């Protein structure tokens, strides 16, 4: 009978794969963080624009400026 040969990765091949994954993650993660930062900035700008619009509406109706989100009717931000 013929002996079956087991197919497996060598230690060198595994080390190369881990090295490639490490290099790729070191390149991709900073870009991903930049995308998240941009999204948060955009979300904050949209929230401020909504607050400004609601404050302007209150001003035209001769109401005092609101000091709390609850007074505005603007959806509260979800803190992450």
N, C-alpha and C positions, 0 to 999 in steps of 0.2 A: 504494500500500500504506500501511496505517496503521502508524505507529511504535509499537512496544510500550513501554508504560510500566513501568518497573521499580518494584516496590513494596519500599520499604526504610524503616527507622526513621531519623528525623532525629536529629541530635546531641542536641537538647533532650530528645527522648523517651528516649534511652538514658541521659542524665544523671538524669532523673527516676526511671527504673527502678533505677539504681544507688543513688540516694539513698534510695528506699523500702526496698531490700534492706538497706542500711546501718542504717537506723532500726530495722527489724524485728530484725536480728541484735543490735543493742545492747540491745534489750528482752528477747530470748529467751535470750541466752547467760548472763546472771547467774542467771536462773531455772534453767537447765539445770545450772549449776555448783552451785546450792543442792541440786538433786535428787541430784547425784553425792555431795555432802558428806553428805547424809542417809543415802544408801545405805551409804556407807563407815562411818558411825557405827553404823548398825544391824548391819552385818556385824561390827564390832568388839565390840559388845555381845553378839551371839550367840556369838562366840568366847570371850569372857570368861565367859559363862554356862556354856558347855561345859567350860571349864577348871575353873571352880568346882565343877561337878557331879563331874567326875573326881577332883578333890582331896578332895571329901567322901567319895566312894567309897573312896579310899585310906585316909582317916582311919578310916572304920568298920572297915576290914580290918586296922587297926593297922600300916599301912605308912607310911613317912615321906612327907612332901610331896614331890612331884616338882619338879625344878628345870628340866626340859627337856621340850619337846613330845614327844620320842621316848618318854619315860617314861609319858606319859599315854594315848596312843592317840587323841588329838584330831587331826583333820585340820589340817595346817599351813595358814596363810593364804597366799593367792596375792598376792604384792606386786605392785602395779601402778604 
